[in-house]
Amino acid sequence: MQKTKRLLAIEKIISEARITTQEELLKKLKGKGISCTQATLSRNLRQLGVGRIPDGAGGYRYSLPESTRTVSDSPMRLNIVPVILDIIEAKGMLIIRTFPGNANNTALYIDNAGRYEIAGTIAGDDTILLIPRDGISSHQLHSCLEIILPGLHEQIRKK
């Protein structure tokens, strides 16, 4: 789905560069092979919760919401990856197996990431059912999980 690819690209660009205008962001997206209108970009920024904050030089820059930054940038970030044993695809959803007693914390961590692609999770003792939003592909879901839990797929391959 083009929209999810665009949303992921917008988040990445804003987190890595000092973006001050929508025009600048549109150019960066175009450089990544993603084109959209200013109106679509504006809706996407609202959907992602992107705001403008002072840049320290008398202007403003775009910034991701605290919930997004907290998961990926926090020095107190939990290392959830080692407790995940396997990921299984099933009817567009993912089943995530963890060590016993770790599914609830892992699901809470995934839910708190506030990702658009994930409608929600259901957790037991050692199993999580991750339910994507309509129109989200398996590849997009895996990319989203990699953003939330960097190194996840590499760790799964080693097990």
C-alpha positions in Angstrom: 0.0 0.0 0.0 1.5 3.3 -1.1 0.0 5.1 1.9 1.9 3.0 4.5 5.1 3.3 2.5 4.6 7.1 2.5 3.9 7.3 6.2 7.0 5.3 7.0 9.1 7.5 4.7 7.7 10.7 6.3 8.5 9.4 9.8 12.0 8.5 8.7 12.7 11.8 7.0 11.4 13.9 9.9 13.4 11.9 12.5 16.7 12.1 10.5 16.6 15.6 9.0 15.5 19.1 10.1 12.4 19.7 7.9 10.9 23.2 8.1 8.3 23.2 5.3 5.9 20.8 3.6 7.6 21.7 0.3 10.9 20.6 1.6 9.3 17.3 2.8 7.6 16.8 -0.6 11.0 17.1 -2.3 12.6 14.6 0.1 9.7 12.2 -0.5 10.1 12.6 -4.3 13.8 11.9 -3.9 12.7 8.5 -2.4 10.4 7.8 -5.3 7.2 8.8 -3.5 5.0 11.5 -4.9 1.9 12.9 -3.4 0.0 16.2 -3.3 0.4 18.8 -0.6 -3.1 18.1 0.6 -2.3 14.4 1.0 0.9 15.2 2.8 -0.9 17.6 5.2 -3.5 14.8 6.0 -0.6 12.3 6.6 1.2 14.7 8.9 -2.0 15.1 10.9 -2.6 11.4 11.0 1.0 10.8 12.3 0.5 13.5 14.9 3.5 15.5 13.5 3.7 19.0 14.9 6.0 22.0 14.5 8.4 23.0 17.3 10.9 25.8 17.6 14.1 25.0 15.9 16.3 27.2 18.1 17.1 29.6 15.2 13.9 31.6 15.2 12.0 29.2 13.0 10.1 26.0 13.3 10.7 22.4 12.3 8.5 19.3 12.1 8.7 16.9 15.0 7.2 13.5 15.6 4.9 13.0 18.6 6.5 12.0 21.9 5.0 8.5 21.8 6.9 7.8 18.6 10.1 9.2 19.8 9.9 7.5 23.2 9.8 4.0 21.8 12.7 4.5 19.3 14.9 7.1 20.9 14.6 6.6 24.7 17.8 5.7 26.5 15.6 3.7 28.9 14.2 1.6 26.1 13.5 -2.0 27.0 15.3 -4.7 25.0 12.3 -6.8 24.1 13.9 -8.6 21.1 15.6 -11.4 23.1 12.3 -12.7 24.5 10.7 -13.2 21.1 11.2 -16.8 19.8 9.3 -16.8 16.5 6.9 -14.9 14.2 4.3 -16.8 12.2 2.1 -15.2 9.5 -1.6 -16.3 9.6 -4.4 -14.8 7.4 -2.7 -11.4 7.3 -2.0 -11.3 11.0 1.1 -12.2 12.9 1.5 -14.7 15.8 4.5 -13.8 17.9 5.8 -16.5 20.3 7.8 -15.4 23.3 9.3 -17.1 26.3 6.6 -17.9 28.9 5.5 -14.8 30.9 6.7 -12.3 28.3 3.8 -11.9 25.9 1.9 -9.2 27.9 4.9 -6.9 28.3 5.9 -7.4 24.7 2.3 -6.7 23.4 2.1 -3.6 25.6 5.4 -2.3 24.2 4.1 -2.8 20.6 0.8 -1.2 21.4 2.5 1.8 23.1 4.5 2.4 19.9 1.3 3.9 18.5 2.0 2.7 15.0 -0.7 3.3 12.4 -0.2 -0.1 10.8 -1.2 -2.0 13.9 -4.8 -2.1 14.9 -4.0 -3.9 18.2 -2.6 -6.9 19.9 -4.1 -9.7 22.0 -1.6 -11.4 24.4 -1.6 -14.6 26.4 1.3 -15.9 28.5 3.7 -16.7 25.6 1.8 -15.8 22.5 0.7 -12.5 20.9 -1.8 -12.1 18.1 -0.9 -8.9 16.2 -3.8 -7.5 14.1 -2.9 -5.1 11.3 -5.2 -2.4 10.0 -7.1 -3.1 6.7 -4.9 -2.8 3.7 -1.6 -3.3 5.5 0.6 -6.0 3.7 2.7 -8.6 5.5 5.8 -6.8 4.3 4.6 -3.5 5.7 3.8 -5.1 9.0 7.2 -6.7 9.3 8.8 -3.3 8.5 6.7 -1.7 11.2 7.8 -4.3 13.7 11.5 -3.7 12.7 11.0 0.0 13.5 9.5 -0.7 16.9 11.9 -3.5 17.7 15.2 -2.9 15.8 17.1 -6.1 15.1 14.0 -8.3 15.6 14.2 -10.2 12.3 17.9 -10.7 12.5 17.5 -12.2 16.0 14.7 -14.5 14.8 16.9 -15.8 11.9 19.6 -16.7 14.4 17.3 -18.9 16.6 
